[in-house]
Amino acid sequence: MDGPVFHTANELMIELKKSKFYFQSKVGDELMDSAIFGQINVLILIKNDWTKKQLSVIKKYKGLGNQSWVANVMDITPQAISKSLDRSNYKKISKIEKKLDMQFERFEEKNL
């Protein structure tokens, strides 16, 4: 494999291994690269601390969209679902991810 994209990807992978971060980008806009580098790495660090139970609740909640339904499916109380979502900061994380998606969309539109 050869070419500029391959070489850029290889350089980024080497940088990631050295830095021990999870995400790096090079989109041709230093400000965008810096912003998404911070946001995505922080999101990953936070999500790495989620428990298996929190992950399970979040996955079900994403699919069903209703805490009572999730509680029923998982055979636990709605309060336990609420507590799990609160402790994981799921709703805040979800909002940050949506804003990040908007950043990508706007960047893509601007650069077409």
N, C-alpha and C positions, 0 to 999 in steps of 0.2 A: 504494500500500500504506500502510496506517495501522494503528494499534493499539499497545498497550503492548509486545507481543513484538517487533514490527518496530522500534520505537524503542530498545528495550533492545539488540537485535542491532546496530543502527546505531551506538549508543554504544560497544559493545564493539569493533566493527570500527575505529572512529576511534581508540580507546585502543590497539588492536593496532598500527595503522599508526604511531602516535607512539612507542610503546615498542619496536617492532621485535621483539617476542616473537612466538611462533607460536600460542599458545593463551590464551584468557581465558574465564571463565565467570561466570555470575551466576545461582546457583540459589536464592538467598534465604537462604543460610547462609554468612556471611563466613569462618568457619573452613574449611568445605568448599571454598569458592572458592579460598582461599589455599593449601590443601594440594594440590589438584589442579593449580592454576596452576604451582606449583613442580615437582611431579612430572612433569607432561606436558611442560613446556618443557625440563626437563633431559633427559628421554628423547629428545625431538626433537633437541636439540643433540648428544647422543651419537650418535644414528643418522645425523645429517648427516655425521659423520666416517667412517662405514662406507664401505669401498671397494666398487666394483662386484662384485668377486669375493666379498667377504664377504656382500653382499646376495644374490648368486646362491646361495651355499652355504646361507645362512640360509633362503631361500625353499624350497630343495629339502629341507633338514632339517625344516622345519615340515611339509612335505607327506609326507615319508617316515618321519620320526621315528627314523632309524637312520643313524649315521655311515658304516657300511660300505656301506649301500645307496646313500647319496649319493655316496660315493667311486666306486662302480661306475658309477653313472649319469653322473657328471661326468668319468669316466676320469682320476681323480687318486687319490693315496694316502689311506687313512683318516687318516694322520698330518696330511696337509695340511688335511683337513676339520676335524680336532680343533684344529689350530693356528688356523685361520680363526675357528672358533667361540670359542676362548679369547681371541684378540686383539680380537674384537668385543664381548667380555663378554656374548655372547648369552644364556647360561643365567641370568646375574644379571639382565639386562634383562628376560628373560621372566618371572622370578619377581616382579620389581617390577610388571610389567604385570598379572600375575594378582592381586596385592594391590590394585592400583588398581581393577581390575574388581570386586573384592569390596567396596571402598569405595563404588563407584557402586551396587552391588546393595543394600547395607545402607542407604545414603542413600535409595534409591528405596523400599525396604520401609518405612522409618521415615516417609516422607512421603506414603504412599498414603492 
